[in-house]
Amino acid sequence: MKQEIQKKYDRLLSYLGKLDNIAVAFSGGVDSVLLLHAAKEALGEHVLALTINSPYIPDWEIAEAKEITAGKGIDHQVVDVPVPEQIKNNPEDRCYLCKSFLFTLLKELAKQRGFTNLADGTNYDDTKDHRPGMKALQELQVLSPLLENRFTKNDIREASREMGLYTWEKPAYACLLTRMPYNTSIEEEILRRIEKSETYLIGLGIRAVRVRAHGDIARIETEPKYIEKIFNEGHMKNISRQLRRFGFKYVTLDLDGYRTGGISEIFKDGKK
C-alpha cells in the first residue's frame, strides 16, 4: 500500500479504536465496506452493521450486503422501511429529508442494541459535491470516519484493493430515486422497472450505468467505453426489446454519457 494511504489507514484504525463500539450504516458499497473492515479490525466484536431495505434500494444491493457481513462474521441487521411519507413526491430536498428520517431511525436502533456511536461512509470527495444529505448527518451527530481522516474515493479504492476487498473496483451506486425527476410521484412499479433494467444492463457487462425514467421513456446513461460496447457488440436491439418488456415504451441512449445528477440538471421541475 502507498505510504500516504497506509498512514491514513493507520490513523483511521486509531480513530476507531478510541471508540467503545460502532454501528455502521452499511450499504455494501466501496466506502462502507472499507469502513466496516477497519471497524472490525479496530474493535473486534463491538461492531454492528445496519442496512436499510426500502423499495428504492435494489434487491441485489441488500443481498451483497448480507453476503459481505456474513463473510466477515459481523453482526448485521437489515431494517425494512417503506418510502418515507415526506419524500413520496420526490422533492428537491429529498436527500436531506430522507437521511434525516433514516438516520434518526438507525440511531434509535443502534441505541436499542447498546451501540453509542453511529457512522456512515461519507468520504472527503463528498465535500466537493452538492450533498444536502450531509447536513442531516451533521445535525444528528453521525460520525464520518473516512471523511474525518481525509480519505478520498481513490484512497478508498487503493486501500480496498491492497486488502483484497473485491469491492475496490465496484462502481458508485445511488438510490433509485435519483433516476426520477424531482416533484414526481414515487411509484413502486416504476422503481422495479428501473431496477430490472439496470440489473439487465449490468449483466451485459455495462457496469457503470443509470436508467433515468422520464415517464415511459428510459434514458440510459453510461461511461463512453460502455457506449462503445453497446454499439460495437450489437446490444442495441436486445436492450431495447428487454427494457420494453420491463414496461418502458421508448428506450434511448444518452450520448453525453453518465454524470452525477444527470436527471435533475435537465428535469429539475417534473413538468418540464
N, C-alpha and C positions, 0 to 999 in steps of 0.2 A: 504494500500500500504506500502511496506517496506520503512523504514525511509530514507535509502540511495537513493532509486528511487524517493521518494517524494521530496527530496531535489533537485535532478536533474531536476525533472519536474518543480519545482518552479523556478529554475534558467532558464529553458527554457522559461517559461512564462515571466520572467523579461527581458530576451534577446529579445523576440519577441515584448514585449510591448514598447521597446525603438524605434521600427521602426514605421514610419508613415503608412506603408502599406506593404503588401507582396503578391506576386504571387507565387503559389506553383506548381511546376511540379508534377502533380498528376497522379499516375498510378493506384491507388486503392489498392496497396499492403500495408502490415502491417506498413512499415516505413512511407510512405507518408500519410497514414490515421491518424496516431498519430500526425504527424507534422501539418496536416490541422486542426485537432481537437484542438490542442494547439493554433494555429494561430487564429482560430475563438474565442477561449476563451480570448485571449490576445488583439485582435484587432477588434473584432466585425464584422462590415460590410466592413472593409477595407481589405478584403481578396478575392483573385481570384484564382480559380483552373484552371490549363491549362493541358489538356490531349492530347497527340499525338495519332492519329489514322492512322496507316500505315499498309500495307499488312503483316508486320512481327509482328504485335500485335494482339493477339486473340480477336475475336469479344466479347467474354464473359467478357474479362477484361474491355473493353470500357463500356459495359452495367453495370457492377458492379460499375465502377467509377461514372457513371451518377446517379445510384441509391443512392450511398453514399452521394454525394453532394446535391442531391435533398432532402434527409432526413435531412440534416443539414442546409438547406436553404442557401447554399453557391453559389455565382456566379460561374458558370462553363462554360468554353469554350472548346469544342473539336476541335482540329486542324487536318484536313485531310492532310496527307503528303505522297507522293509516295516514293518508295525506293530511297534514295539519290543516284545520279549518281556515287559518289565516293566510294560507298560500294557495287555496284551491282555484284562484283565478290567475295564478302565476304573476303576481305583481312585480314591479321593478325592484322593490326591496326584498324580494323573495329570499335571497340568501341570508340576509340579516334575520328576518322573521323565522326562517327555518332553523338556523343554527341556535337562535335564542330558545326556541321550543325544544329542540332535540338535546342540546347540551344541558339545559335545565333538567330534563328527564334523566340524562346519563349521570349527572352529578348526584341526583337523588338515589338512583340505583346503586352507584358506587358507594355512597354513604351507607345504604342498607346492607351492603356486603362487607362493610368495615374498611373501605378504602377512602382515605382522606385527600388523595390527590388524583385529579383527572387531567389527562394530557391528550393532545392531538398532534398530528404530523405536519403542521404548518412549517414551511421552511423559509430560509432567508429570501429566496427569489420571490416568494409570495408577496413581500412588501413592495415589490416594484410594479405589481398589477393592481387593478381596482378589485379589491376583495372585501365587499361590505360585510361578509360573514365574520371577518376578523374582529370587527368592533364588538360583536356579540360575545366572542371568546374572551376578549379583554374584560368586558363587563362582568362576565361570570367567573373571572379569575381562573380560566383554564390554562394549564401550562402548555407551552410550546417548546419543548427541549431542543428540537432541531433548529428552530429559529433563534433561540437564545444562545446557541452555540455556533451560530452563523453558518450552518450547513446550507449550501446551495443545492440545486437539483443535481448538478453534475457531481458534486461531492457525494451525495447520497447514492447515486448510481455507481460511482467508483468504489465506495466503501462496500456496497452491497455485492458488487462483482468479486471483490477480493475475499469476501467472507463466504462466497458460494451461495448467496441468496439468488434464486432463479429470477426473482422479480427485478433484478438490476436493470434489465432492458425492457421491462413491461411499459407499454405506452401509458401516458396520462389519461385518466378517465374522469368523467364528471357525471353527476346525477342526470337522469333522463329529462328532467325539467328544463335543462339547458338546451334541449333540442326543439323547444316550442317557443313561439313568440310570447313576449310579455302580454299580460292582460288578455289571455285566452283561457277558457275553462279547461282544467286538467281532467281528462277522461282516461280511465284505466285502459280502455280498448286502444287508444292512441299510443299510450306508453308501451303496451305489449307489442304493437305493430312496429314501433321504433326498435324495441329490444330484439325482436326476432330478426329484423333487417340487419342490425349491426352484428348480431351473432352469426348470421349467414355470411356476411362480408368478412368477418374475422376468420371464419372457417376457410375462406378462399385465400387466406394469407394476407389480406388487406388489414393490417393490424391497427394502424392509427386512423380511425375513421369516426365520423359523426354522420348520422342520418337526421337532418333537420326536417321537421314536419311543418309544412305550410298547408293546412287543410288536407286535401287528397294528394298533394304534391310532396314527393320525397326529394330532398336536395342533398346529395352525397358530397361530403367534404372529406378529403384525404390528402396525404402528402404527395408531392409531384411524382415520386418514384412509384407510388401505387396507382396514380392516374395512368402512368405509362403501362403498368401491369394490366390494368383493366382494358386498355386499348390493344396492347400487344398480345395478350393471351386470349383474346376473344371472349371475354367475360360479359360483354355488354348485354347481349340478348338474354343470357341466363339470369343476370342480375335484375334486369327489368321484369322478366317473367316472374321471378320469385318474389320480388317486392310487391308486385301487383297481387300476387296470391295472398300476401300478408295484409292487403287492404288498401294499398295506395293505388290511385288511378294513373298517375304520371310519375315517372322516375327520371330525375335529372342528375347530372354530374357537374359540380361547381368547379369551373376551370381555374378559379383563384386558389383552390386548394384549402386545406384545413387551417383554421386560425381560431384562437380562443375568442369567445363572444361572437361567433360567426352568424348567429341568428339575430342577436339584439342590435347589431350595428346597422342592419337593414330594416328589421321589423320591430323597432322599439315600441311602436304602437301597433297592437294586434290588428288594427283596422287598415293599416297601410298595405 
